[in-house]
Amino acid sequence: MKTIFKNAFMVLAVLALGFSACTELEYAPAEVPSNDQVFFSSTISKQIEIEMDSKSFDFVVNRAVAGESTIVPVTVVADSLAHAWFEFPEAIEFADTMKTAVCTVAVKDGAVFEYDKFAEVSIIIAPEHATPYGDATYSFKVGVPAP
């Protein structure tokens, strides 16, 4: 009889813990960002190959929702070689109702490229315009590959 009471008490204790652990939680969806939600595609190339006589190169920037035209500030972090070769934009402009924008980086007059020498660049979208669900930084190498 003592064993029956002991086992019954353990069963009741386990059931009590089990029922107290199963409280119902309400689902709260994530907040939808109210900003432009600008991001870089995860499929964008991490190495940009240009020609010796290139005057510029382009890459695409995206935003989640096609809205009004907007200008998105960017910060450029680059090595000294990149600053010697290129003029980087301070902002990216999205046209009205467009979900993509083309960012153009100009080659500086008098820039002299060397084969297989690549500059390292990171372009960072201003946090107030970036989406938390995508890449706000695009890091890449750019240069002229050997023939």
NUBABA-993393 format. One line per 5 residues: number of its first residue (from 1); their letters; for each residue x, y, z of N, C-alpha, C, O. Coordinates in Angstrom, 2 decimals. Example, Ala and Ser with C-alpha at 12.3 -4.5 7.8 and 13.67 -1.06 7.14 Angstrom:
<pts>
1 = as = 13.19/-5.69/7.80/12.30/-4.50/7.80/13.20/-3.30/7.80/14.24/-3.32/8.46 ~ 12.85/-2.25/7.08/13.67/-1.06/7.14/12.90/0.03/7.87/13.41/1.14/8.04;
</pts>
This chain:
<pts>
1 = mktif = 0.82/-1.19/0.00/0.00/0.00/0.00/0.87/1.26/0.00/0.55/2.25/-0.66 ~ 1.97/1.20/0.76/2.89/2.33/0.83/3.46/2.63/-0.56/3.61/3.80/-0.92 ~ 3.78/1.60/-1.34/4.32/1.76/-2.68/3.29/2.37/-3.62/3.65/3.18/-4.48 ~ 2.04/2.01/-3.48/0.99/2.56/-4.34/0.85/4.05/-4.11/0.75/4.82/-5.07 ~ 0.83/4.47/-2.84/0.72/5.90/-2.53/1.95/6.68/-3.03/1.84/7.79/-3.55;
6 = knafm = 3.13/6.06/-2.85/4.36/6.71/-3.30/4.35/6.89/-4.82/4.68/7.97/-5.31 ~ 3.96/5.85/-5.57/3.91/5.92/-7.03/2.81/6.88/-7.49/3.00/7.63/-8.45 ~ 1.66/6.86/-6.83/0.56/7.76/-7.19/0.98/9.21/-6.97/0.66/10.08/-7.78 ~ 1.70/9.47/-5.87/2.17/10.83/-5.59/3.14/11.30/-6.68/3.07/12.45/-7.11 ~ 4.04/10.43/-7.11/5.00/10.79/-8.16/4.28/11.06/-9.48/4.63/12.00/-10.20;
11 = vlavl = 3.29/10.27/-9.81/2.52/10.47/-11.04/1.79/11.81/-10.99/1.79/12.55/-11.97 ~ 1.17/12.11/-9.87/0.47/13.40/-9.72/1.43/14.57/-9.80/1.10/15.61/-10.37 ~ 2.61/14.43/-9.23/3.61/15.50/-9.27/4.06/15.76/-10.71/4.18/16.91/-11.13 ~ 4.31/14.70/-11.46/4.72/14.83/-12.86/3.60/15.47/-13.69/3.86/16.34/-14.51 ~ 2.37/15.04/-13.47/1.23/15.62/-14.19/1.06/17.10/-13.86/0.79/17.91/-14.74;
16 = algfs = 1.23/17.44/-12.60/1.08/18.84/-12.19/2.14/19.71/-12.87/1.83/20.79/-13.36 ~ 3.37/19.23/-12.88/4.44/19.98/-13.57/4.17/20.07/-15.06/4.38/21.12/-15.67 ~ 3.70/19.00/-15.64/3.40/18.98/-17.08/2.31/19.96/-17.44/2.43/20.67/-18.44 ~ 1.25/20.02/-16.66/0.16/20.94/-16.96/0.55/22.40/-16.71/0.08/23.29/-17.41 ~ 1.40/22.64/-15.72/1.79/24.02/-15.44/2.76/24.54/-16.51/2.84/25.74/-16.73;
21 = actel = 3.49/23.65/-17.15/4.44/24.05/-18.19/3.76/24.34/-19.51/4.37/24.93/-20.40 ~ 2.52/23.93/-19.67/1.83/24.09/-20.94/0.89/25.29/-20.91/-0.32/25.15/-21.07 ~ 1.45/26.46/-20.72/0.62/27.66/-20.77/0.53/28.12/-22.21/1.47/27.92/-22.98 ~ -0.55/28.71/-22.57/-0.76/29.15/-23.94/-0.17/30.54/-24.14/-0.50/31.47/-23.41 ~ 0.70/30.67/-25.12/1.32/31.95/-25.45/0.66/32.52/-26.69/0.32/31.78/-27.62;
26 = eyapa = 0.48/33.81/-26.71/-0.10/34.45/-27.90/1.00/34.72/-28.90/2.11/35.13/-28.54 ~ 0.70/34.48/-30.16/1.65/34.75/-31.23/1.69/36.24/-31.50/0.65/36.87/-31.70 ~ 2.88/36.81/-31.51/3.05/38.22/-31.81/3.98/38.33/-33.02/5.19/38.12/-32.89 ~ 3.43/38.65/-34.19/4.29/38.72/-35.39/5.29/39.87/-35.28/5.07/40.85/-34.56 ~ 6.38/39.72/-35.99/7.40/40.76/-36.01/6.83/42.03/-36.63/5.95/41.98/-37.49;
31 = evpsn = 7.34/43.14/-36.17/6.89/44.43/-36.68/7.43/44.64/-38.09/8.60/44.38/-38.36 ~ 6.59/45.11/-38.98/7.02/45.40/-40.35/7.75/46.75/-40.32/7.19/47.75/-39.88 ~ 9.00/46.78/-40.80/9.74/48.04/-40.79/9.02/49.11/-41.59/8.42/48.83/-42.64 ~ 9.07/50.32/-41.11/8.38/51.42/-41.79/9.34/52.22/-42.68/8.93/53.21/-43.28 ~ 10.60/51.80/-42.76/11.55/52.53/-43.58/11.56/51.99/-45.02/10.66/51.24/-45.40;
36 = dqvff = 12.57/52.37/-45.79/12.65/51.97/-47.20/13.00/50.50/-47.40/12.76/49.96/-48.49 ~ 13.55/49.83/-46.39/13.94/48.43/-46.45/14.89/48.14/-47.62/14.63/47.26/-48.44 ~ 15.97/48.87/-47.69/16.96/48.73/-48.76/17.96/47.64/-48.37/18.34/47.53/-47.20 ~ 18.37/46.84/-49.36/19.30/45.75/-49.09/20.07/45.39/-50.35/19.70/45.77/-51.47 ~ 21.17/44.65/-50.15/21.94/44.09/-51.25/21.55/42.62/-51.40/21.40/41.92/-50.40;
41 = sstis = 21.39/42.17/-52.62/21.04/40.78/-52.87/22.15/39.86/-52.38/23.33/40.20/-52.45 ~ 21.77/38.70/-51.90/22.77/37.73/-51.45/23.47/37.04/-52.63/24.47/36.36/-52.45 ~ 22.93/37.23/-53.84/23.53/36.61/-55.03/24.46/37.56/-55.79/25.01/37.18/-56.82 ~ 24.64/38.76/-55.30/25.50/39.73/-55.98/26.96/39.26/-55.89/27.38/38.70/-54.88 ~ 27.72/39.49/-56.93/29.09/39.01/-57.02/30.00/39.68/-55.99/29.89/40.88/-55.73;
46 = kqiei = 30.89/38.89/-55.41/31.85/39.40/-54.42/33.15/39.85/-55.08/34.06/40.34/-54.41 ~ 33.23/39.68/-56.41/34.39/40.17/-57.15/33.90/40.78/-58.46/33.20/40.13/-59.23 ~ 34.29/42.02/-58.69/33.91/42.72/-59.91/35.16/42.85/-60.77/36.16/43.43/-60.36 ~ 35.07/42.32/-61.98/36.20/42.37/-62.90/35.92/43.43/-63.95/34.88/43.40/-64.62 ~ 36.86/44.37/-64.09/36.71/45.45/-65.06/37.82/45.35/-66.10/38.74/44.55/-65.97;
51 = emdsk = 37.71/46.17/-67.13/38.72/46.22/-68.19/39.72/47.33/-67.89/39.45/48.22/-67.08 ~ 40.87/47.29/-68.53/41.90/48.32/-68.34/41.38/49.72/-68.69/41.79/50.71/-68.08 ~ 40.49/49.79/-69.69/40.00/51.10/-70.14/38.59/51.42/-69.61/37.91/52.28/-70.16 ~ 38.16/50.74/-68.56/36.82/50.98/-68.00/36.71/52.39/-67.45/37.65/52.94/-66.88 ~ 35.55/52.96/-67.62/35.26/54.31/-67.10/34.39/54.24/-65.85/34.30/55.20/-65.08;
56 = sfdfv = 33.72/53.07/-65.65/32.86/52.89/-64.48/32.46/51.42/-64.37/32.72/50.61/-65.26 ~ 31.84/51.10/-63.25/31.20/49.79/-63.10/29.94/49.98/-62.27/29.81/50.94/-61.52 ~ 29.01/49.05/-62.43/27.70/49.16/-61.79/27.40/47.92/-60.94/27.95/46.84/-61.16 ~ 26.52/48.11/-59.96/25.92/47.00/-59.24/24.51/47.41/-58.83/24.18/48.59/-58.82 ~ 23.69/46.42/-58.51/22.27/46.67/-58.24/22.01/46.66/-56.73/22.56/45.85/-55.99;
61 = vnrav = 21.15/47.59/-56.32/20.69/47.68/-54.93/19.18/47.48/-54.96/18.52/47.92/-55.90 ~ 18.63/46.82/-53.95/17.21/46.49/-53.92/16.50/47.15/-52.74/17.13/47.56/-51.77 ~ 15.18/47.24/-52.86/14.36/47.60/-51.71/13.13/46.70/-51.72/12.67/46.26/-52.77 ~ 12.61/46.42/-50.54/11.54/45.44/-50.39/10.22/45.90/-51.00/9.48/45.09/-51.55 ~ 9.93/47.18/-50.90/8.64/47.70/-51.35/8.88/48.81/-52.37/9.65/49.74/-52.12;
66 = agest = 8.22/48.71/-53.51/8.32/49.78/-54.51/7.48/50.95/-54.03/6.26/50.84/-53.91 ~ 8.11/52.03/-53.75/7.41/53.21/-53.23/7.78/54.45/-54.00/8.14/54.40/-55.18 ~ 7.70/55.56/-53.31/8.06/56.84/-53.92/9.57/56.88/-54.15/10.33/56.10/-53.59 ~ 9.99/57.82/-55.00/11.42/57.97/-55.23/12.08/58.38/-53.91/11.50/59.11/-53.11 ~ 13.29/57.90/-53.71/14.00/58.21/-52.48/15.51/58.17/-52.73/15.99/57.52/-53.65;
71 = ivpvt = 16.22/58.88/-51.89/17.68/58.89/-51.95/18.18/58.26/-50.65/17.83/58.70/-49.56 ~ 19.00/57.23/-50.78/19.50/56.47/-49.64/20.99/56.75/-49.47/21.79/56.42/-50.35 ~ 21.39/57.35/-48.37/22.81/57.60/-48.12/23.57/56.29/-47.90/23.05/55.34/-47.31 ~ 24.81/56.26/-48.37/25.68/55.10/-48.14/27.03/55.57/-47.61/27.45/56.70/-47.84 ~ 27.68/54.66/-46.91/29.04/54.90/-46.42/29.95/53.93/-47.15/29.61/52.76/-47.32;
76 = vvads = 31.10/54.42/-47.57/32.05/53.58/-48.28/33.30/53.41/-47.42/33.90/54.38/-46.97 ~ 33.67/52.15/-47.19/34.90/51.82/-46.50/35.75/51.07/-47.53/35.37/50.01/-48.01 ~ 36.91/51.65/-47.85/37.73/51.07/-48.91/39.21/51.26/-48.60/39.59/52.14/-47.83 ~ 40.02/50.41/-49.21/41.46/50.54/-49.03/41.99/51.71/-49.86/41.26/52.29/-50.66 ~ 43.26/52.04/-49.67/43.85/53.20/-50.35/43.87/53.02/-51.87/43.76/54.00/-52.61;
81 = lahaw = 44.00/51.80/-52.32/44.00/51.52/-53.75/42.64/51.88/-54.36/42.57/52.48/-55.43 ~ 41.58/51.51/-53.68/40.23/51.82/-54.17/39.99/53.32/-54.22/39.39/53.83/-55.17 ~ 40.46/54.04/-53.21/40.28/55.49/-53.21/41.13/56.17/-54.29/40.78/57.25/-54.77 ~ 42.24/55.54/-54.68/43.08/56.09/-55.75/42.44/55.86/-57.12/42.63/56.66/-58.03 ~ 41.69/54.78/-57.27/41.12/54.41/-58.56/39.71/54.91/-58.82/39.37/55.22/-59.96;
86 = fefpe = 38.89/55.01/-57.77/37.45/55.20/-57.99/36.87/56.40/-57.23/37.39/56.82/-56.20 ~ 35.77/56.92/-57.78/34.96/57.93/-57.11/33.65/57.24/-56.72/32.87/56.82/-57.57 ~ 33.43/57.14/-55.43/32.26/56.43/-54.92/31.10/57.38/-54.67/31.30/58.52/-54.25 ~ 29.88/56.92/-54.92/28.71/57.77/-54.66/28.47/57.91/-53.16/28.86/57.05/-52.37 ~ 27.83/59.01/-52.79/27.48/59.22/-51.38/26.06/58.74/-51.10/25.65/58.60/-49.95;
91 = aiefa = 25.30/58.49/-52.18/23.91/58.04/-52.02/23.49/57.24/-53.25/24.11/57.30/-54.31 ~ 22.41/56.49/-53.06/21.81/55.71/-54.14/20.39/56.21/-54.31/19.66/56.36/-53.34 ~ 20.00/56.46/-55.56/18.67/57.01/-55.81/17.75/55.96/-56.43/18.07/55.34/-57.45 ~ 16.60/55.77/-55.78/15.56/54.89/-56.29/14.51/55.74/-56.99/14.02/56.72/-56.43 ~ 14.17/55.36/-58.22/13.13/56.06/-58.96/11.76/55.67/-58.41/11.63/54.65/-57.74;
96 = dtmkt = 10.77/56.48/-58.70/9.40/56.24/-58.26/8.91/54.86/-58.72/9.07/54.52/-59.90 ~ 8.34/54.08/-57.84/7.77/52.74/-58.05/8.79/51.67/-58.43/8.40/50.58/-58.85 ~ 10.07/51.94/-58.29/11.10/50.95/-58.64/11.61/50.24/-57.39/11.83/50.86/-56.35 ~ 11.81/48.91/-57.50/12.34/48.12/-56.40/13.85/47.94/-56.49/14.47/47.43/-55.56 ~ 14.44/48.35/-57.62/15.89/48.24/-57.78/16.46/49.58/-58.24/15.78/50.40/-58.86;
101 = avctv = 17.72/49.77/-57.92/18.45/50.95/-58.38/19.84/50.49/-58.79/20.40/49.56/-58.21 ~ 20.39/51.14/-59.79/21.73/50.82/-60.24/22.68/51.85/-59.65/22.49/53.06/-59.82 ~ 23.68/51.37/-58.97/24.70/52.24/-58.39/25.92/52.21/-59.30/26.44/51.14/-59.63 ~ 26.37/53.37/-59.71/27.52/53.47/-60.61/28.71/54.05/-59.86/28.62/55.09/-59.20 ~ 29.83/53.37/-59.97/31.09/53.83/-59.39/31.97/54.25/-60.56/32.25/53.44/-61.45;
106 = avkdg = 32.42/55.51/-60.55/33.23/56.04/-61.65/34.71/55.80/-61.40/35.19/55.82/-60.27 ~ 35.42/55.58/-62.52/36.88/55.45/-62.46/37.46/56.85/-62.53/37.06/57.64/-63.40 ~ 38.38/57.18/-61.64/39.01/58.50/-61.63/39.88/58.68/-62.87/40.52/57.74/-63.35 ~ 39.90/59.91/-63.38/40.78/60.22/-64.51/42.23/59.97/-64.09/42.65/60.36/-63.00 ~ 42.97/59.32/-64.95/44.38/59.05/-64.67/44.62/57.80/-63.83/45.76/57.51/-63.48;
111 = avfey = 43.56/57.08/-63.49/43.74/55.85/-62.70/44.49/54.83/-63.55/44.14/54.61/-64.72 ~ 45.49/54.21/-62.98/46.29/53.21/-63.69/46.10/51.87/-62.98/46.51/51.70/-61.83 ~ 45.48/50.95/-63.68/45.24/49.62/-63.13/46.42/48.71/-63.41/47.17/48.91/-64.37 ~ 46.58/47.70/-62.57/47.56/46.65/-62.78/46.81/45.33/-62.85/45.81/45.14/-62.16 ~ 47.31/44.42/-63.68/46.68/43.11/-63.78/46.75/42.39/-62.43/47.75/42.43/-61.72;
116 = dkfae = 45.64/41.72/-62.11/45.52/40.90/-60.89/45.74/41.67/-59.59/46.09/41.07/-58.57 ~ 45.54/42.96/-59.61/45.59/43.75/-58.39/44.16/44.23/-58.12/43.59/44.96/-58.93 ~ 43.59/43.81/-57.00/42.20/44.11/-56.69/42.09/44.98/-55.44/42.77/44.76/-54.44 ~ 41.24/45.98/-55.52/40.95/46.85/-54.39/39.80/46.25/-53.59/38.92/45.60/-54.16 ~ 39.80/46.46/-52.28/38.74/45.95/-51.42/37.83/47.11/-50.99/38.29/48.15/-50.54;
121 = vsiii = 36.51/46.88/-51.14/35.52/47.92/-50.89/34.34/47.33/-50.11/33.94/46.18/-50.33 ~ 33.79/48.12/-49.20/32.52/47.78/-48.54/31.62/49.00/-48.64/32.02/50.11/-48.30 ~ 30.41/48.78/-49.11/29.42/49.85/-49.20/28.32/49.52/-48.20/27.76/48.42/-48.22 ~ 28.01/50.48/-47.33/27.09/50.25/-46.22/25.89/51.17/-46.35/26.04/52.39/-46.45 ~ 24.70/50.59/-46.34/23.45/51.37/-46.41/23.22/52.02/-45.05/23.44/51.39/-44.01;
126 = apeha = 22.77/53.27/-45.06/22.48/53.97/-43.82/21.45/53.17/-43.01/20.44/52.73/-43.57 ~ 21.69/52.97/-41.72/20.81/52.11/-40.90/19.34/52.50/-40.93/18.47/51.64/-40.84 ~ 19.05/53.78/-41.05/17.65/54.22/-41.05/16.91/53.85/-42.33/15.69/54.00/-42.41 ~ 17.65/53.37/-43.35/17.03/52.94/-44.62/17.13/51.43/-44.84/16.46/50.90/-45.72 ~ 17.96/50.75/-44.06/18.22/49.32/-44.28/17.11/48.46/-43.68/16.43/48.85/-42.73;
131 = tpygd = 16.96/47.27/-44.25/16.01/46.30/-43.70/16.75/45.37/-42.75/17.91/45.03/-42.99 ~ 16.09/44.95/-41.68/16.74/43.98/-40.79/16.75/42.56/-41.37/17.36/41.66/-40.80 ~ 16.08/42.38/-42.50/15.93/41.05/-43.09/16.85/40.80/-44.27/16.72/39.78/-44.94 ~ 17.78/41.70/-44.56/18.68/41.53/-45.69/20.05/42.11/-45.38/20.28/42.63/-44.29 ~ 20.95/42.01/-46.35/22.31/42.50/-46.19/22.37/44.01/-46.39/21.99/44.52/-47.44;
136 = atysf = 22.86/44.72/-45.38/23.00/46.17/-45.46/24.42/46.57/-45.87/24.71/47.74/-46.09 ~ 25.29/45.57/-45.98/26.68/45.83/-46.37/27.03/44.95/-47.57/26.74/43.76/-47.60 ~ 27.66/45.58/-48.55/28.14/44.85/-49.73/29.66/44.99/-49.76/30.18/46.07/-50.00 ~ 30.36/43.89/-49.51/31.81/43.87/-49.53/32.27/43.11/-50.78/31.80/42.01/-51.07 ~ 33.19/43.72/-51.50/33.64/43.11/-52.76/35.06/43.55/-53.09/35.59/44.48/-52.49;
141 = kvgvp = 35.65/42.85/-54.05/36.94/43.21/-54.61/36.71/43.65/-56.03/35.86/43.10/-56.73 ~ 37.47/44.64/-56.47/37.33/45.12/-57.84/38.72/45.37/-58.43/39.60/45.94/-57.79 ~ 38.88/44.93/-59.68/40.16/45.10/-60.35/40.15/44.48/-61.73/39.12/44.04/-62.24 ~ 41.32/44.45/-62.33/41.49/43.91/-63.69/42.17/42.55/-63.61/43.30/42.46/-63.14 ~ 41.48/41.50/-64.05/42.12/40.17/-64.01/43.20/40.06/-65.08/43.20/40.81/-66.06;
146 = ap = 44.11/39.14/-64.89/45.17/38.90/-65.89/44.52/38.37/-67.17/43.55/37.62/-67.12 ~ 45.09/38.77/-68.32/44.51/38.31/-69.59/44.68/36.82/-69.81/44.24/36.29/-70.83;
</pts>
